[in-house]
Amino acid sequence: MTNNPMRVMNASEYATRLVDYYDQQDLYNWYYTNPTSSQGKPARPDVTNPEIMTSRLRTEEEKSNYLAGNDVDWVDAVTRFAAIQNYNLSVAQRTERGNYFVSDSFTRESF
């Protein structure tokens, strides 16, 4: 883990958030019908059921990774250190006949 204190959701939290989002949409749609009783009110899905969780994931890749327990620490993946070398060269000159400026740069990245 990096020194970055940023906290992002893991795969299980992301799946739970999607289930909650769609559950809230169903609930809002039910309220939109102006119900007079609680009959037909959507119940919160069981987030411990993998079938319910995967039914709300958006792609087959997300579903297979969720069921396999694969997880990625995105903060660590995008903030890791890499060796970078930058070389810059520039030459400038002013004469009676005009101004000259030549510049070049080179970057090397090692992962």
N, C-alpha and C positions, 0 to 999 in steps of 0.2 A: 504494500500500500504506500502511496506517496504521502508527502507531508500536507497535501491539499485537504482541507477539512470539508470539501464539498461532498455532500451525501446524495447519491442517486438511488433509485429503486432497483432492487434485484429482480430476477425473473418472476418469482412468486408474488412479490409486491405489485409488480406491473400487471400481472394477470388478475390479481384481486382488484386492482384499480379499474381495469376494464370491465370486470363483472359488475362492480359497483356503479360504474358510469351507465352501463346499459340497464341495470336495475332501476336507477333513478329516472332514466328516460321512460321506461315502462310505467313507473309510478306517476310521473308527470302526465303521461298520456291518459292514465286512468283518472286522475284528478280533473283533466280537461273535459271528461264526459259528465262532470257535475254529479257524482254518485250520491245517492241518498242513504246508502248503507255501505258497510265494509265488504259486501259480497263482490267478488271478482277482483279485490285489491291484490296486486302482485305481492308475493312474499319474497323476502331476500333469499337469493339462491344460496345453497350450501357451498361455501368456498373451499370446503375440505374434499369435495368431490372432483377428481381430475377431469371427468367428462364435462362437467359444467364449466370448469375453468377453461378447458381447451375450446369449448364451443364459442367462446367470445374472443379468442385470439384471432388475429387478422390474417395470418398466412400459414401455410402448411409448415414452413420452416420454423415459425414461432411455436406451433403446436408440437412438432417433433422434438425441438430443443427443450420445451417446458416438460414434456413427459420423460425425457432422458435426464432431466436435472441439470442440463447445461446452463451455465451462467457466465456472464462476462463482467468484469470490473472495468467499466468504460472510463472512469476517471483515471485509473492506472494505465489503461491502454493508450490514452491520448496524451498523458502528461509524463510519460517516461522520458528518461534522459537519452540523448543521442549525441554523438560527437559530430560537430559541425565545424568545418574550416572555411573561412572566408578570406579570399585574397583580392585586394583592390590595388590597381596601379593607375595613376593619372599623371599626365605631364601637361603643363600649361606654360605658354610663353607669349610674350607680347614684344613685337618688333615694330620697326617703322613701316613695314610692308603689311602687317596685319596681326591678328591674334590667332594662336594655335592652341587647341585643346584635344588631347587624346586620352581616352579612358578605357579600361578593361577591368573585368572582375570575373572571379571563378569561385564557385561554392562546391564543397564536397561534404556529403552527409553519410555517416556510417551508422548503421543500426545494429 
